[in-house]
Amino acid sequence: MQLITVVAGLLVAQAMMGAFDTFFNHEWRERLPHQPWAAPELTLHALRSAQYTALFAGIAWFDWHGLWSWFLLGVMSLEYLVTIVDSVVEDRTRRLSAVERTNHMLLALNTGLYMAFFAAQMAHDWNKLPSAIIPANRPWPLAFLLTVSAIATAVWAVRDALAARRISSAAHLPA
């Protein structure tokens, strides 16, 4: 099995844990899009969802050779930074349940895993090749699940960005 196939599988797991976090913790328990204090957190969630859209689609359909692999590793690293900032914002604005805190820890662990396997793929194969983005041949179930995840995270990025904007606008309305 290729290292990038492991990355794709770990990204599918990331998508499933992220969907659980979004629907159970953010939507059902906390109702974040309806909280007057949630605009900063929703803005970060929108940014992270946009980054995952690129990662899910990028890994599903392309191989990233040469310098392009560094670009994708940079997107992964930026997502990790956004997650760190999001964690600080969450701790300042609300108390996370044990379920949400545990899920966040598992997401962070999985992020470290897929980044490590991606870096190994880079070191083993892709950095030795001329810089190019070429079509990939992933197993179809992984490509399908990552594509569905990319579409879902793109929709959610827009939804969270619009909710953050609505909350921010409402906060600036005269009383």
VMD Tcl script that builds the backbone (N, CA, C; Angstrom):
set m [mol new atoms 525]
animate dup $m
set s [atomselect $m all]
$s set {name element resname resid chain x y z} {
  {N N MET 1 A 0.847 -1.178 0.000}
  {CA C MET 1 A 0.000 0.000 0.000}
  {C C MET 1 A 0.893 1.242 0.000}
  {N N GLN 2 A 0.538 2.208 -0.831}
  {CA C GLN 2 A 1.293 3.452 -0.889}
  {C C GLN 2 A 1.008 4.304 0.342}
  {N N LEU 3 A 1.996 5.084 0.717}
  {CA C LEU 3 A 1.833 5.985 1.865}
  {C C LEU 3 A 0.682 6.960 1.637}
  {N N ILE 4 A 0.518 7.444 0.408}
  {CA C ILE 4 A -0.539 8.411 0.141}
  {C C ILE 4 A -1.925 7.789 0.299}
  {N N THR 5 A -2.027 6.481 0.116}
  {CA C THR 5 A -3.300 5.800 0.356}
  {C C THR 5 A -3.627 5.808 1.845}
  {N N VAL 6 A -2.605 5.668 2.682}
  {CA C VAL 6 A -2.796 5.780 4.130}
  {C C VAL 6 A -3.257 7.198 4.476}
  {N N VAL 7 A -2.632 8.211 3.857}
  {CA C VAL 7 A -3.041 9.602 4.072}
  {C C VAL 7 A -4.517 9.772 3.707}
  {N N ALA 8 A -4.906 9.235 2.566}
  {CA C ALA 8 A -6.303 9.355 2.125}
  {C C ALA 8 A -7.244 8.704 3.139}
  {N N GLY 9 A -6.887 7.530 3.635}
  {CA C GLY 9 A -7.718 6.871 4.644}
  {C C GLY 9 A -7.808 7.668 5.932}
  {N N LEU 10 A -6.694 8.234 6.363}
  {CA C LEU 10 A -6.705 9.062 7.578}
  {C C LEU 10 A -7.522 10.336 7.366}
  {N N LEU 11 A -7.509 10.880 6.156}
  {CA C LEU 11 A -8.333 12.061 5.868}
  {C C LEU 11 A -9.821 11.718 5.868}
  {N N VAL 12 A -10.173 10.524 5.424}
  {CA C VAL 12 A -11.576 10.089 5.520}
  {C C VAL 12 A -11.973 10.003 6.993}
  {N N ALA 13 A -11.106 9.439 7.819}
  {CA C ALA 13 A -11.384 9.390 9.262}
  {C C ALA 13 A -11.512 10.803 9.828}
  {N N GLN 14 A -10.663 11.718 9.377}
  {CA C GLN 14 A -10.720 13.115 9.826}
  {C C GLN 14 A -12.070 13.732 9.450}
  {N N ALA 15 A -12.514 13.450 8.239}
  {CA C ALA 15 A -13.803 13.983 7.788}
  {C C ALA 15 A -14.945 13.456 8.649}
  {N N MET 16 A -14.904 12.191 8.995}
  {CA C MET 16 A -15.976 11.608 9.814}
  {C C MET 16 A -15.970 12.202 11.221}
  {N N MET 17 A -14.771 12.321 11.823}
  {CA C MET 17 A -14.699 12.919 13.172}
  {C C MET 17 A -15.090 14.392 13.125}
  {N N GLY 18 A -14.697 15.086 12.065}
  {CA C GLY 18 A -15.053 16.491 11.915}
  {C C GLY 18 A -16.547 16.677 11.725}
  {N N ALA 19 A -17.166 15.785 10.958}
  {CA C ALA 19 A -18.623 15.857 10.771}
  {C C ALA 19 A -19.343 15.625 12.094}
  {N N PHE 20 A -18.877 14.656 12.870}
  {CA C PHE 20 A -19.466 14.426 14.191}
  {C C PHE 20 A -19.330 15.675 15.054}
  {N N ASP 21 A -18.135 16.270 15.075}
  {CA C ASP 21 A -17.905 17.472 15.871}
  {C C ASP 21 A -18.846 18.597 15.432}
  {N N THR 22 A -18.968 18.768 14.137}
  {CA C THR 22 A -19.814 19.838 13.614}
  {C C THR 22 A -21.278 19.626 13.975}
  {N N PHE 23 A -21.794 18.452 13.646}
  {CA C PHE 23 A -23.230 18.239 13.838}
  {C C PHE 23 A -23.613 18.017 15.288}
  {N N PHE 24 A -22.851 17.234 16.019}
  {CA C PHE 24 A -23.223 16.951 17.406}
  {C C PHE 24 A -22.860 18.107 18.332}
  {N N ASN 25 A -21.600 18.532 18.277}
  {CA C ASN 25 A -21.137 19.542 19.236}
  {C C ASN 25 A -21.514 20.962 18.830}
  {N N HIS 26 A -21.200 21.336 17.601}
  {CA C HIS 26 A -21.399 22.735 17.202}
  {C C HIS 26 A -22.850 23.056 16.880}
  {N N GLU 27 A -23.544 22.157 16.221}
  {CA C GLU 27 A -24.919 22.436 15.803}
  {C C GLU 27 A -25.941 22.036 16.861}
  {N N TRP 28 A -25.901 20.786 17.297}
  {CA C TRP 28 A -26.941 20.302 18.183}
  {C C TRP 28 A -26.762 20.799 19.627}
  {N N ARG 29 A -25.579 20.611 20.183}
  {CA C ARG 29 A -25.377 20.984 21.591}
  {C C ARG 29 A -25.233 22.492 21.789}
  {N N GLU 30 A -24.345 23.104 21.036}
  {CA C GLU 30 A -23.995 24.510 21.267}
  {C C GLU 30 A -24.788 25.498 20.412}
  {N N ARG 31 A -25.340 25.016 19.292}
  {CA C ARG 31 A -26.075 25.890 18.367}
  {C C ARG 31 A -25.250 27.135 18.014}
  {N N LEU 32 A -23.999 26.919 17.645}
  {CA C LEU 32 A -23.065 28.026 17.413}
  {C C LEU 32 A -23.565 29.085 16.432}
  {N N PRO 33 A -24.198 28.729 15.323}
  {CA C PRO 33 A -24.634 29.789 14.399}
  {C C PRO 33 A -25.693 30.726 14.970}
  {N N HIS 34 A -26.218 30.387 16.137}
  {CA C HIS 34 A -27.260 31.203 16.759}
  {C C HIS 34 A -26.796 31.898 18.035}
  {N N GLN 35 A -25.510 31.802 18.332}
  {CA C GLN 35 A -24.974 32.407 19.547}
  {C C GLN 35 A -24.342 33.766 19.224}
  {N N PRO 36 A -24.683 34.803 19.943}
  {CA C PRO 36 A -24.175 36.143 19.630}
  {C C PRO 36 A -22.661 36.304 19.817}
  {N N TRP 37 A -22.042 35.402 20.537}
  {CA C TRP 37 A -20.604 35.474 20.811}
  {C C TRP 37 A -19.771 34.577 19.896}
  {N N ALA 38 A -20.399 33.859 18.963}
  {CA C ALA 38 A -19.718 32.800 18.226}
  {C C ALA 38 A -19.083 33.233 16.906}
  {N N ALA 39 A -19.164 34.498 16.536}
  {CA C ALA 39 A -18.627 34.923 15.230}
  {C C ALA 39 A -17.143 34.597 15.049}
  {N N PRO 40 A -16.274 34.878 16.039}
  {CA C PRO 40 A -14.856 34.536 15.823}
  {C C PRO 40 A -14.625 33.029 15.621}
  {N N GLU 41 A -15.318 32.219 16.404}
  {CA C GLU 41 A -15.158 30.773 16.264}
  {C C GLU 41 A -15.684 30.291 14.915}
  {N N LEU 42 A -16.821 30.807 14.495}
  {CA C LEU 42 A -17.383 30.411 13.204}
  {C C LEU 42 A -16.499 30.860 12.042}
  {N N THR 43 A -15.862 32.004 12.184}
  {CA C THR 43 A -14.935 32.468 11.152}
  {C C THR 43 A -13.767 31.498 11.017}
  {N N LEU 44 A -13.230 31.059 12.139}
  {CA C LEU 44 A -12.142 30.071 12.115}
  {C C LEU 44 A -12.612 28.738 11.538}
  {N N HIS 45 A -13.836 28.332 11.892}
  {CA C HIS 45 A -14.377 27.088 11.351}
  {C C HIS 45 A -14.536 27.187 9.836}
  {N N ALA 46 A -14.972 28.349 9.351}
  {CA C ALA 46 A -15.117 28.534 7.902}
  {C C ALA 46 A -13.763 28.443 7.206}
  {N N LEU 47 A -12.756 29.072 7.791}
  {CA C LEU 47 A -11.408 29.015 7.213}
  {C C LEU 47 A -10.889 27.580 7.207}
  {N N ARG 48 A -11.069 26.877 8.312}
  {CA C ARG 48 A -10.598 25.495 8.391}
  {C C ARG 48 A -11.351 24.613 7.399}
  {N N SER 49 A -12.645 24.801 7.270}
  {CA C SER 49 A -13.416 24.011 6.299}
  {C C SER 49 A -12.935 24.266 4.880}
  {N N ALA 50 A -12.608 25.499 4.562}
  {CA C ALA 50 A -12.076 25.806 3.228}
  {C C ALA 50 A -10.743 25.085 3.012}
  {N N GLN 51 A -9.921 25.047 4.038}
  {CA C GLN 51 A -8.646 24.337 3.927}
  {C C GLN 51 A -8.878 22.837 3.736}
  {N N TYR 52 A -9.820 22.270 4.470}
  {CA C TYR 52 A -10.111 20.851 4.303}
  {C C TYR 52 A -10.722 20.559 2.935}
  {N N THR 53 A -11.485 21.494 2.402}
  {CA C THR 53 A -12.000 21.314 1.043}
  {C C THR 53 A -10.837 21.086 0.086}
  {N N ALA 54 A -9.814 21.935 0.193}
  {CA C ALA 54 A -8.635 21.812 -0.677}
  {C C ALA 54 A -7.893 20.506 -0.408}
  {N N LEU 55 A -7.723 20.135 0.858}
  {CA C LEU 55 A -7.003 18.897 1.188}
  {C C LEU 55 A -7.752 17.657 0.705}
  {N N PHE 56 A -9.044 17.595 0.981}
  {CA C PHE 56 A -9.806 16.415 0.589}
  {C C PHE 56 A -9.794 16.239 -0.932}
  {N N ALA 57 A -10.094 17.307 -1.652}
  {CA C ALA 57 A -10.106 17.217 -3.119}
  {C C ALA 57 A -8.694 17.009 -3.658}
  {N N GLY 58 A -7.727 17.708 -3.078}
  {CA C GLY 58 A -6.354 17.607 -3.556}
  {C C GLY 58 A -5.763 16.226 -3.400}
  {N N ILE 59 A -6.056 15.563 -2.294}
  {CA C ILE 59 A -5.545 14.204 -2.072}
  {C C ILE 59 A -6.368 13.186 -2.860}
  {N N ALA 60 A -7.661 13.424 -3.018}
  {CA C ALA 60 A -8.511 12.482 -3.748}
  {C C ALA 60 A -8.092 12.350 -5.205}
  {N N TRP 61 A -7.715 13.467 -5.814}
  {CA C TRP 61 A -7.597 13.480 -7.267}
  {C C TRP 61 A -6.209 13.769 -7.821}
  {N N PHE 62 A -5.251 14.147 -6.962}
  {CA C PHE 62 A -3.954 14.555 -7.498}
  {C C PHE 62 A -2.788 14.008 -6.682}
  {N N ASP 63 A -1.665 13.849 -7.376}
  {CA C ASP 63 A -0.373 13.610 -6.749}
  {C C ASP 63 A 0.417 14.906 -6.849}
  {N N TRP 64 A 1.123 15.247 -5.789}
  {CA C TRP 64 A 1.784 16.546 -5.647}
  {C C TRP 64 A 3.299 16.342 -5.668}
  {N N HIS 65 A 3.889 16.485 -6.820}
  {CA C HIS 65 A 5.313 16.191 -6.982}
  {C C HIS 65 A 6.179 17.432 -6.777}
  {N N GLY 66 A 7.401 17.189 -6.341}
  {CA C GLY 66 A 8.390 18.255 -6.202}
  {C C GLY 66 A 7.940 19.329 -5.234}
  {N N LEU 67 A 8.110 20.588 -5.643}
  {CA C LEU 67 A 7.765 21.711 -4.777}
  {C C LEU 67 A 6.275 21.787 -4.448}
  {N N TRP 68 A 5.438 21.230 -5.320}
  {CA C TRP 68 A 4.001 21.256 -5.044}
  {C C TRP 68 A 3.652 20.479 -3.776}
  {N N SER 69 A 4.424 19.451 -3.452}
  {CA C SER 69 A 4.143 18.712 -2.221}
  {C C SER 69 A 4.347 19.598 -0.999}
  {N N TRP 70 A 5.323 20.513 -1.084}
  {CA C TRP 70 A 5.539 21.460 0.013}
  {C C TRP 70 A 4.359 22.408 0.164}
  {N N PHE 71 A 3.760 22.782 -0.959}
  {CA C PHE 71 A 2.575 23.634 -0.912}
  {C C PHE 71 A 1.455 22.938 -0.136}
  {N N LEU 72 A 1.189 21.680 -0.463}
  {CA C LEU 72 A 0.118 20.963 0.220}
  {C C LEU 72 A 0.450 20.735 1.691}
  {N N LEU 73 A 1.712 20.458 2.000}
  {CA C LEU 73 A 2.110 20.345 3.407}
  {C C LEU 73 A 1.905 21.685 4.122}
  {N N GLY 74 A 2.117 22.779 3.419}
  {CA C GLY 74 A 1.853 24.102 3.983}
  {C C GLY 74 A 0.378 24.302 4.299}
  {N N VAL 75 A -0.509 23.838 3.412}
  {CA C VAL 75 A -1.953 23.920 3.688}
  {C C VAL 75 A -2.290 23.125 4.937}
  {N N MET 76 A -1.699 21.932 5.060}
  {CA C MET 76 A -1.923 21.110 6.258}
  {C C MET 76 A -1.435 21.825 7.513}
  {N N SER 77 A -0.271 22.439 7.418}
  {CA C SER 77 A 0.297 23.148 8.573}
  {C C SER 77 A -0.540 24.360 8.946}
  {N N LEU 78 A -1.029 25.072 7.962}
  {CA C LEU 78 A -1.892 26.226 8.225}
  {C C LEU 78 A -3.191 25.792 8.889}
  {N N GLU 79 A -3.741 24.645 8.450}
  {CA C GLU 79 A -4.947 24.122 9.085}
  {C C GLU 79 A -4.678 23.829 10.553}
  {N N TYR 80 A -3.521 23.265 10.849}
  {CA C TYR 80 A -3.170 22.963 12.234}
  {C C TYR 80 A -3.074 24.243 13.062}
  {N N LEU 81 A -2.491 25.289 12.477}
  {CA C LEU 81 A -2.402 26.583 13.155}
  {C C LEU 81 A -3.795 27.159 13.423}
  {N N VAL 82 A -4.687 27.082 12.437}
  {CA C VAL 82 A -6.060 27.562 12.632}
  {C C VAL 82 A -6.730 26.783 13.756}
  {N N THR 83 A -6.483 25.496 13.823}
  {CA C THR 83 A -7.064 24.672 14.883}
  {C C THR 83 A -6.540 25.089 16.260}
  {N N ILE 84 A -5.271 25.410 16.349}
  {CA C ILE 84 A -4.707 25.874 17.627}
  {C C ILE 84 A -5.373 27.178 18.054}
  {N N VAL 85 A -5.501 28.121 17.125}
  {CA C VAL 85 A -6.155 29.394 17.432}
  {C C VAL 85 A -7.609 29.153 17.822}
  {N N ASP 86 A -8.296 28.261 17.102}
  {CA C ASP 86 A -9.682 27.933 17.410}
  {C C ASP 86 A -9.807 27.375 18.825}
  {N N SER 87 A -8.867 26.558 19.232}
  {CA C SER 87 A -8.890 25.997 20.579}
  {C C SER 87 A -8.807 27.094 21.636}
  {N N VAL 88 A -7.970 28.079 21.397}
  {CA C VAL 88 A -7.844 29.200 22.332}
  {C C VAL 88 A -9.152 29.999 22.367}
  {N N VAL 89 A -9.720 30.282 21.208}
  {CA C VAL 89 A -10.979 31.034 21.139}
  {C C VAL 89 A -12.083 30.267 21.856}
  {N N GLU 90 A -12.172 28.961 21.620}
  {CA C GLU 90 A -13.199 28.161 22.294}
  {C C GLU 90 A -13.035 28.228 23.811}
  {N N ASP 91 A -11.810 28.110 24.278}
  {CA C ASP 91 A -11.583 28.146 25.724}
  {C C ASP 91 A -11.932 29.498 26.333}
  {N N ARG 92 A -11.860 30.555 25.542}
  {CA C ARG 92 A -12.193 31.889 26.055}
  {C C ARG 92 A -13.693 32.178 26.025}
  {N N THR 93 A -14.450 31.449 25.187}
  {CA C THR 93 A -15.852 31.807 24.998}
  {C C THR 93 A -16.846 30.803 25.551}
  {N N ARG 94 A -16.435 29.557 25.719}
  {CA C ARG 94 A -17.393 28.556 26.190}
  {C C ARG 94 A -16.669 27.374 26.828}
  {N N ARG 95 A -17.448 26.603 27.580}
  {CA C ARG 95 A -16.909 25.407 28.223}
  {C C ARG 95 A -17.220 24.208 27.329}
  {N N LEU 96 A -16.194 23.514 26.905}
  {CA C LEU 96 A -16.368 22.360 26.037}
  {C C LEU 96 A -16.737 21.128 26.856}
  {N N SER 97 A -17.642 20.328 26.303}
  {CA C SER 97 A -18.021 19.078 26.963}
  {C C SER 97 A -16.867 18.082 26.847}
  {N N ALA 98 A -16.925 17.043 27.652}
  {CA C ALA 98 A -15.905 15.990 27.590}
  {C C ALA 98 A -15.910 15.321 26.220}
  {N N VAL 99 A -17.085 15.173 25.624}
  {CA C VAL 99 A -17.187 14.561 24.295}
  {C C VAL 99 A -16.470 15.431 23.262}
  {N N GLU 100 A -16.720 16.722 23.306}
  {CA C GLU 100 A -16.086 17.617 22.332}
  {C C GLU 100 A -14.575 17.700 22.548}
  {N N ARG 101 A -14.152 17.810 23.783}
  {CA C ARG 101 A -12.715 17.876 24.090}
  {C C ARG 101 A -12.009 16.594 23.624}
  {N N THR 102 A -12.615 15.443 23.901}
  {CA C THR 102 A -12.030 14.173 23.473}
  {C C THR 102 A -11.968 14.081 21.959}
  {N N ASN 103 A -13.045 14.482 21.295}
  {CA C ASN 103 A -13.061 14.454 19.833}
  {C C ASN 103 A -11.979 15.372 19.262}
  {N N HIS 104 A -11.792 16.541 19.859}
  {CA C HIS 104 A -10.748 17.452 19.394}
  {C C HIS 104 A -9.362 16.830 19.560}
  {N N MET 105 A -9.157 16.119 20.660}
  {CA C MET 105 A -7.864 15.457 20.868}
  {C C MET 105 A -7.633 14.381 19.811}
  {N N LEU 106 A -8.674 13.614 19.492}
  {CA C LEU 106 A -8.552 12.581 18.454}
  {C C LEU 106 A -8.313 13.199 17.079}
  {N N LEU 107 A -8.979 14.312 16.802}
  {CA C LEU 107 A -8.738 15.018 15.540}
  {C C LEU 107 A -7.293 15.502 15.449}
  {N N ALA 108 A -6.765 16.037 16.538}
  {CA C ALA 108 A -5.378 16.517 16.542}
  {C C ALA 108 A -4.394 15.361 16.359}
  {N N LEU 109 A -4.655 14.243 17.021}
  {CA C LEU 109 A -3.803 13.064 16.865}
  {C C LEU 109 A -3.817 12.587 15.412}
  {N N ASN 110 A -5.003 12.517 14.839}
  {CA C ASN 110 A -5.133 12.070 13.452}
  {C C ASN 110 A -4.459 13.052 12.488}
  {N N THR 111 A -4.545 14.339 12.779}
  {CA C THR 111 A -3.854 15.330 11.952}
  {C C THR 111 A -2.357 15.064 11.958}
  {N N GLY 112 A -1.797 14.813 13.127}
  {CA C GLY 112 A -0.374 14.489 13.205}
  {C C GLY 112 A -0.027 13.252 12.400}
  {N N LEU 113 A -0.910 12.270 12.433}
  {CA C LEU 113 A -0.665 11.043 11.673}
  {C C LEU 113 A -0.692 11.288 10.169}
  {N N TYR 114 A -1.748 11.956 9.676}
  {CA C TYR 114 A -1.799 12.130 8.218}
  {C C TYR 114 A -0.700 13.066 7.743}
  {N N MET 115 A -0.306 14.041 8.557}
  {CA C MET 115 A 0.810 14.908 8.162}
  {C C MET 115 A 2.122 14.125 8.132}
  {N N ALA 116 A 2.319 13.235 9.088}
  {CA C ALA 116 A 3.550 12.432 9.119}
  {C C ALA 116 A 3.609 11.483 7.921}
  {N N PHE 117 A 2.503 10.836 7.603}
  {CA C PHE 117 A 2.483 9.955 6.445}
  {C C PHE 117 A 2.647 10.744 5.145}
  {N N PHE 118 A 2.065 11.953 5.098}
  {CA C PHE 118 A 2.245 12.785 3.905}
  {C C PHE 118 A 3.711 13.190 3.766}
  {N N ALA 119 A 4.336 13.584 4.869}
  {CA C ALA 119 A 5.760 13.953 4.828}
  {C C ALA 119 A 6.610 12.759 4.406}
  {N N ALA 120 A 6.258 11.558 4.853}
  {CA C ALA 120 A 6.985 10.359 4.433}
  {C C ALA 120 A 6.799 10.114 2.935}
  {N N GLN 121 A 5.589 10.337 2.436}
  {CA C GLN 121 A 5.337 10.212 0.990}
  {C C GLN 121 A 6.208 11.204 0.222}
  {N N MET 122 A 6.282 12.423 0.741}
  {CA C MET 122 A 7.121 13.444 0.104}
  {C C MET 122 A 8.577 12.985 0.066}
  {N N ALA 123 A 9.088 12.558 1.210}
  {CA C ALA 123 A 10.500 12.185 1.313}
  {C C ALA 123 A 10.816 10.943 0.488}
  {N N HIS 124 A 9.889 10.010 0.484}
  {CA C HIS 124 A 10.124 8.740 -0.198}
  {C C HIS 124 A 10.036 8.861 -1.710}
  {N N ASP 125 A 9.068 9.628 -2.212}
  {CA C ASP 125 A 8.829 9.657 -3.654}
  {C C ASP 125 A 8.754 11.066 -4.248}
  {N N TRP 126 A 7.846 11.858 -3.756}
  {CA C TRP 126 A 7.429 13.047 -4.479}
  {C C TRP 126 A 8.487 14.132 -4.577}
  {N N ASN 127 A 9.312 14.321 -3.561}
  {CA C ASN 127 A 10.338 15.373 -3.632}
  {C C ASN 127 A 11.418 15.073 -4.660}
  {N N LYS 128 A 11.560 13.827 -5.036}
  {CA C LYS 128 A 12.573 13.427 -6.016}
  {C C LYS 128 A 12.118 13.689 -7.455}
  {N N LEU 129 A 10.829 13.984 -7.625}
  {CA C LEU 129 A 10.254 14.139 -8.957}
  {C C LEU 129 A 10.201 15.611 -9.358}
  {N N PRO 130 A 10.142 15.902 -10.646}
  {CA C PRO 130 A 9.967 17.294 -11.092}
  {C C PRO 130 A 8.648 17.852 -10.555}
  {N N SER 131 A 8.632 19.147 -10.269}
  {CA C SER 131 A 7.430 19.787 -9.725}
  {C C SER 131 A 6.274 19.699 -10.720}
  {N N ALA 132 A 5.195 19.081 -10.260}
  {CA C ALA 132 A 4.002 18.931 -11.099}
  {C C ALA 132 A 2.850 18.445 -10.227}
  {N N ILE 133 A 1.656 18.794 -10.638}
  {CA C ILE 133 A 0.446 18.234 -10.040}
  {C C ILE 133 A -0.155 17.343 -11.116}
  {N N ILE 134 A -0.233 16.061 -10.819}
  {CA C ILE 134 A -0.703 15.129 -11.841}
  {C C ILE 134 A -1.921 14.361 -11.324}
  {N N PRO 135 A -2.765 13.875 -12.234}
  {CA C PRO 135 A -3.919 13.087 -11.791}
  {C C PRO 135 A -3.480 11.853 -11.007}
  {N N ALA 136 A -4.215 11.569 -9.950}
  {CA C ALA 136 A -3.903 10.426 -9.084}
  {C C ALA 136 A -4.798 9.251 -9.443}
  {N N ASN 137 A -4.415 8.099 -8.958}
  {CA C ASN 137 A -5.211 6.899 -9.142}
  {C C ASN 137 A -5.477 6.282 -7.775}
  {N N ARG 138 A -6.283 6.969 -6.967}
  {CA C ARG 138 A -6.622 6.460 -5.632}
  {C C ARG 138 A -7.671 5.362 -5.758}
  {N N PRO 139 A -7.734 4.467 -4.777}
  {CA C PRO 139 A -8.850 3.508 -4.763}
  {C C PRO 139 A -10.177 4.273 -4.788}
  {N N TRP 140 A -11.099 3.821 -5.628}
  {CA C TRP 140 A -12.317 4.603 -5.843}
  {C C TRP 140 A -13.111 4.874 -4.565}
  {N N PRO 141 A -13.192 3.956 -3.584}
  {CA C PRO 141 A -13.956 4.313 -2.378}
  {C C PRO 141 A -13.339 5.518 -1.643}
  {N N LEU 142 A -12.010 5.580 -1.588}
  {CA C LEU 142 A -11.351 6.709 -0.922}
  {C C LEU 142 A -11.562 7.991 -1.715}
  {N N ALA 143 A -11.397 7.927 -3.033}
  {CA C ALA 143 A -11.603 9.118 -3.862}
  {C C ALA 143 A -13.042 9.614 -3.733}
  {N N PHE 144 A -13.987 8.683 -3.733}
  {CA C PHE 144 A -15.396 9.057 -3.603}
  {C C PHE 144 A -15.674 9.718 -2.256}
  {N N LEU 145 A -15.234 9.073 -1.174}
  {CA C LEU 145 A -15.484 9.621 0.166}
  {C C LEU 145 A -14.796 10.973 0.362}
  {N N LEU 146 A -13.595 11.119 -0.156}
  {CA C LEU 146 A -12.903 12.410 -0.041}
  {C C LEU 146 A -13.586 13.480 -0.888}
  {N N THR 147 A -14.118 13.108 -2.030}
  {CA C THR 147 A -14.836 14.073 -2.865}
  {C C THR 147 A -16.116 14.537 -2.178}
  {N N VAL 148 A -16.872 13.602 -1.625}
  {CA C VAL 148 A -18.077 13.957 -0.870}
  {C C VAL 148 A -17.700 14.856 0.307}
  {N N SER 149 A -16.610 14.527 0.978}
  {CA C SER 149 A -16.142 15.339 2.115}
  {C C SER 149 A -15.748 16.734 1.653}
  {N N ALA 150 A -15.095 16.836 0.502}
  {CA C ALA 150 A -14.706 18.146 -0.026}
  {C C ALA 150 A -15.936 18.997 -0.313}
  {N N ILE 151 A -16.951 18.402 -0.915}
  {CA C ILE 151 A -18.180 19.139 -1.219}
  {C C ILE 151 A -18.860 19.581 0.074}
  {N N ALA 152 A -18.961 18.674 1.035}
  {CA C ALA 152 A -19.614 18.997 2.312}
  {C C ALA 152 A -18.866 20.105 3.051}
  {N N THR 153 A -17.548 20.027 3.083}
  {CA C THR 153 A -16.797 21.060 3.806}
  {C C THR 153 A -16.851 22.395 3.072}
  {N N ALA 154 A -16.953 22.374 1.752}
  {CA C ALA 154 A -17.105 23.632 1.004}
  {C C ALA 154 A -18.432 24.297 1.354}
  {N N VAL 155 A -19.494 23.494 1.390}
  {CA C VAL 155 A -20.812 24.027 1.765}
  {C C VAL 155 A -20.765 24.563 3.192}
  {N N TRP 156 A -20.133 23.812 4.078}
  {CA C TRP 156 A -20.086 24.240 5.484}
  {C C TRP 156 A -19.198 25.472 5.673}
  {N N ALA 157 A -18.161 25.612 4.880}
  {CA C ALA 157 A -17.321 26.819 4.957}
  {C C ALA 157 A -18.159 28.053 4.643}
  {N N VAL 158 A -18.966 27.961 3.607}
  {CA C VAL 158 A -19.834 29.094 3.241}
  {C C VAL 158 A -20.868 29.327 4.330}
  {N N ARG 159 A -21.477 28.262 4.829}
  {CA C ARG 159 A -22.496 28.401 5.878}
  {C C ARG 159 A -21.923 29.078 7.126}
  {N N ASP 160 A -20.770 28.607 7.592}
  {CA C ASP 160 A -20.175 29.193 8.791}
  {C C ASP 160 A -19.739 30.637 8.550}
  {N N ALA 161 A -19.209 30.921 7.364}
  {CA C ALA 161 A -18.808 32.300 7.058}
  {C C ALA 161 A -20.018 33.229 7.043}
  {N N LEU 162 A -21.124 32.782 6.465}
  {CA C LEU 162 A -22.341 33.610 6.442}
  {C C LEU 162 A -22.912 33.791 7.849}
  {N N ALA 163 A -22.873 32.733 8.660}
  {CA C ALA 163 A -23.361 32.852 10.041}
  {C C ALA 163 A -22.491 33.817 10.836}
  {N N ALA 164 A -21.176 33.737 10.661}
  {CA C ALA 164 A -20.273 34.657 11.364}
  {C C ALA 164 A -20.540 36.095 10.933}
  {N N ARG 165 A -20.747 36.282 9.647}
  {CA C ARG 165 A -21.031 37.635 9.136}
  {C C ARG 165 A -22.359 38.168 9.681}
  {N N ARG 166 A -23.390 37.306 9.710}
  {CA C ARG 166 A -24.696 37.707 10.232}
  {C C ARG 166 A -24.595 38.088 11.707}
  {N N ILE 167 A -23.891 37.280 12.488}
  {CA C ILE 167 A -23.735 37.569 13.912}
  {C C ILE 167 A -22.972 38.868 14.109}
  {N N SER 168 A -21.888 39.063 13.353}
  {CA C SER 168 A -21.099 40.293 13.475}
  {C C SER 168 A -21.930 41.506 13.084}
  {N N SER 169 A -22.717 41.388 12.028}
  {CA C SER 169 A -23.562 42.510 11.596}
  {C C SER 169 A -24.618 42.839 12.648}
  {N N ALA 170 A -25.210 41.796 13.222}
  {CA C ALA 170 A -26.237 42.002 14.256}
  {C C ALA 170 A -25.648 42.658 15.489}
  {N N ALA 171 A -24.389 42.365 15.796}
  {CA C ALA 171 A -23.736 42.946 16.970}
  {C C ALA 171 A -23.482 44.445 16.780}
  {N N HIS 172 A -23.426 44.891 15.525}
  {CA C HIS 172 A -23.152 46.285 15.239}
  {C C HIS 172 A -24.394 47.106 14.933}
  {N N LEU 173 A -25.575 46.513 15.052}
  {CA C LEU 173 A -26.824 47.241 14.842}
  {C C LEU 173 A -27.105 48.122 16.052}
  {N N PRO 174 A -27.638 49.323 15.815}
  {CA C PRO 174 A -28.001 50.161 16.970}
  {C C PRO 174 A -29.163 49.546 17.745}
  {N N ALA 175 A -29.152 49.753 19.046}
  {CA C ALA 175 A -30.190 49.158 19.907}
  {C C ALA 175 A -31.501 49.886 19.798}
}
mol reanalyze $m
mol bondsrecalc $m
mol representation Tube
mol addrep $m
